[in-house]
Amino acid sequence: RHFAWAKLALLSWLFTPERCAASTAKIFSSWLGGESQRRELLSSVDYLVWIDGDAMVLDHAVPLKQYVAGRFAEKSLVLAEDMSWSDWLNTGVLIARTNCEWLRSLWADAWEGTHSRFHHAPFWDQSGLCQALAKRREFMPDVLGAMATGVEPSASPWFSWMDGQPLKETPHLGIFDSASLQFANPLHAHFILHLCGYSDKLKLCRNVLRLHALRHFRVEEGTSVVAKGLDGPLWDASLDAVRSAGADLSTHGSTQLTRSASL
């Protein structure tokens, strides 16, 4: 399968290791420290947050808890609508409740039960997860993986950027408009910039830093990626770019920088 499916492989192992292949369990166990650490992780937090590798937090003053409050406080999974018409949901940022039985089996269901055409074609795991949700009758999308499903479109548009509702919910899902949680344009992304669909993403991220779009963030003196278990030239280059942006921001005085535990 396309490597994007590794997201669902990891979530499947975290929530239902008994449904994973032995090779999958071996890989993730060696990475995260084994079965006892897996159980401890799930029992120690209320939510797990996934952010795709081509996404970056822009505003570090935004608390994650605001996305699981109010009408979404009891939802099992919080995410955003897609930024194109290809799928109803974008799975680049997920906020998943850890103690929900309904959600526990969703990841493995999506891995095992979705159409094989999504294994290698856009939009891979995203379309697979949307199909798994449709099979559970959580919603009935009229498009899946950029192809019409045959479902009659509703009278009210799904997407907020087509004059649909900015907040949507199903029995288990809380769904934000694309800009509030994540967006592909740094001018309109309120919280996370998700560069889905772009090439040369590293260059774009550097440009975002140079344009001072990173808000309320600073790198503390002595910060080391090695100390956080993140080693290698790409991590070093990323940290150097963020440090440089922090220095530029301090020089320009355009943004108040505060510490964030997010990165």
C-alpha positions in Angstrom: 0.0 0.0 0.0 0.9 3.6 -0.3 3.0 4.8 2.8 0.1 7.1 3.8 -1.7 4.0 5.1 0.9 3.8 7.9 -1.3 6.2 9.8 -4.1 3.7 10.0 -1.7 0.8 10.6 -0.4 2.7 13.7 -3.8 3.7 15.0 -5.0 0.1 14.4 -2.1 -1.2 16.5 -2.7 1.4 19.2 -6.4 0.7 19.6 -6.7 -3.0 18.6 -3.3 -4.7 18.6 -5.1 -8.1 18.5 -6.2 -7.4 14.9 -2.8 -6.4 13.6 -0.3 -8.6 11.8 2.6 -9.8 13.9 5.0 -7.9 11.7 3.1 -4.7 12.2 3.0 -5.2 16.0 6.7 -5.9 16.0 7.5 -2.6 14.2 5.4 -0.4 16.4 6.2 -2.2 19.6 9.9 -1.6 19.0 9.3 2.0 18.2 7.0 2.9 21.2 8.5 0.4 23.7 6.2 -2.6 23.7 2.7 -3.6 24.9 2.9 -2.2 28.4 3.8 1.3 27.0 1.0 1.0 24.5 -1.5 0.4 27.3 0.0 3.1 29.4 -0.3 5.6 26.6 -4.0 5.0 26.0 -4.8 5.0 29.7 -2.9 8.1 30.5 -4.6 10.5 28.0 -8.2 11.4 27.1 -7.3 12.0 23.4 -4.7 11.1 20.8 -3.9 13.8 18.2 -2.5 12.9 14.8 -1.0 15.6 12.6 0.3 14.6 9.1 3.9 15.1 8.3 3.1 17.9 5.8 1.3 19.9 8.4 2.6 22.4 10.9 1.0 24.3 13.8 1.0 28.0 13.0 -0.6 29.5 16.1 0.8 28.0 19.3 -1.5 30.0 21.5 -4.5 28.0 20.4 -5.4 25.3 23.0 -6.3 21.9 21.6 -9.1 21.6 24.2 -11.2 24.2 22.4 -11.7 21.6 19.6 -13.3 19.1 22.0 -15.4 21.5 23.9 -19.1 22.6 23.6 -21.1 20.7 21.1 -18.1 18.4 20.4 -17.3 17.6 24.0 -18.7 14.1 23.7 -17.7 13.2 20.2 -15.5 10.2 19.6 -13.5 11.8 16.7 -13.0 15.4 15.8 -11.6 16.5 12.4 -12.2 18.9 9.5 -14.0 18.8 6.2 -11.8 18.4 3.2 -10.4 21.4 1.3 -11.5 20.0 -2.0 -14.6 18.1 -3.2 -12.6 14.8 -3.4 -13.7 13.5 0.1 -16.1 14.8 2.7 -13.4 14.7 5.4 -9.7 15.5 5.6 -7.8 13.1 7.8 -4.6 15.1 8.1 -5.5 16.2 11.6 -7.4 13.8 13.9 -8.4 14.2 17.5 -9.4 10.7 18.7 -11.0 9.8 22.1 -9.1 7.0 23.7 -11.8 5.4 25.8 -14.5 5.0 23.1 -15.5 1.5 22.1 -17.1 2.7 18.9 -13.8 4.3 17.8 -11.6 1.5 19.0 -12.4 -0.8 16.0 -12.8 1.9 13.3 -9.1 2.0 12.4 -8.8 -1.7 11.8 -12.2 -1.7 9.9 -10.8 0.9 7.6 -7.6 -1.0 7.1 -9.3 -4.3 6.4 -12.6 -3.5 4.8 -12.2 -0.6 2.3 -11.8 -0.8 -1.5 -8.4 -1.9 -2.8 -8.4 1.0 -5.2 -7.6 3.3 -2.3 -4.5 1.3 -1.5 -2.4 3.0 -4.2 -4.5 5.9 -5.5 -5.4 9.3 -4.1 -6.5 9.9 -1.5 -5.4 6.6 0.1 -6.2 6.3 3.8 -8.4 9.3 3.8 -10.8 7.8 1.3 -10.6 4.5 3.1 -11.6 6.0 6.4 -14.4 7.9 4.8 -15.6 4.7 3.2 -15.4 2.9 6.6 -17.5 5.7 8.2 -20.1 5.4 5.4 -20.3 1.7 5.9 -21.2 2.4 9.5 -23.9 4.9 8.3 -22.1 7.7 10.1 -22.7 9.8 7.0 -23.5 9.0 3.3 -21.1 11.0 1.1 -22.0 11.7 -2.5 -18.2 11.6 -3.4 -15.5 9.2 -2.3 -11.9 9.4 -3.5 -12.8 12.0 -6.2 -15.5 9.7 -7.6 -19.3 10.0 -7.3 -20.9 7.4 -5.1 -24.3 7.5 -6.6 -25.8 9.0 -3.4 -28.1 11.9 -4.2 -26.6 15.2 -3.0 -28.4 16.8 -0.2 -30.3 20.1 -0.6 -27.8 21.8 1.7 -24.2 21.8 0.6 -21.7 19.8 2.7 -18.7 22.0 2.4 -18.6 25.4 4.2 -16.7 26.9 1.2 -19.8 26.1 -0.8 -22.0 27.9 1.7 -22.6 24.8 3.8 -22.5 24.9 7.6 -19.2 25.7 9.2 -19.7 23.1 12.0 -21.2 19.7 11.3 -21.8 16.7 13.5 -22.9 13.1 13.2 -23.6 10.7 16.1 -19.9 10.2 16.7 -18.1 12.9 14.7 -17.4 16.6 15.3 -16.5 18.3 12.0 -15.0 21.7 11.7 -14.8 23.9 8.6 -11.4 23.6 6.9 -9.9 26.9 8.0 -10.6 26.6 11.8 -8.7 23.4 12.3 -6.4 23.1 9.3 -6.0 24.8 5.9 -3.6 24.7 3.0 -3.2 28.5 2.9 -1.2 30.2 5.7 -3.2 33.4 5.3 -6.4 31.6 6.3 -5.3 28.7 8.5 -6.4 29.6 12.0 -4.4 26.8 13.7 -2.7 24.3 11.5 -1.2 24.7 8.0 -1.7 21.5 6.0 0.2 21.6 2.7 -1.7 18.7 1.2 -1.5 18.6 -2.6 1.7 20.7 -2.8 5.1 19.6 -4.1 8.4 20.8 -2.5 6.8 21.1 0.9 10.0 21.7 2.8 10.6 24.8 0.7 7.1 26.0 1.4 7.5 25.5 5.1 10.7 27.5 5.1 8.9 30.3 3.3 6.1 30.3 5.8 8.7 30.7 8.5 10.4 33.5 6.7 7.1 35.3 6.3 6.6 35.3 10.0 3.5 33.2 9.8 4.5 31.1 12.9 2.8 32.7 15.9 3.4 32.5 19.6 6.3 30.2 19.4 10.0 30.2 20.3 12.7 27.6 20.5 14.3 27.6 23.9 18.1 27.8 24.2 19.7 24.3 24.3 16.8 22.6 22.6 18.0 19.4 21.0 16.1 17.1 18.7 18.3 14.2 19.8 17.1 14.7 23.4 13.6 14.2 22.2 14.4 11.0 20.3 14.4 12.8 16.9 17.7 12.5 15.2 19.0 13.0 11.6 19.8 15.8 9.2 16.2 16.7 8.3 15.3 17.2 12.0 18.5 19.3 12.5 17.6 21.4 9.4 14.0 21.9 10.6 15.1 23.0 14.0 17.7 25.4 12.5 14.9 26.9 10.3 12.6 27.4 13.2 15.4 28.9 15.3 16.1 31.3 12.5 12.5 32.3 12.2 12.4 32.9 15.9 15.4 35.2 15.7 13.8 37.1 12.7 10.5 37.5 14.7 12.4 38.9 17.7 14.2 41.3 15.4 11.0 42.5 13.7 9.0 42.5 16.8 5.9 41.5 14.8 4.8 38.6 17.1 4.9 37.9 20.8 6.7 34.6 21.3 5.7 32.3 24.0 6.6 28.7 24.8 4.6 25.9 23.4 4.7 22.3 24.3 3.3 21.3 20.9 6.7 20.9 19.2 
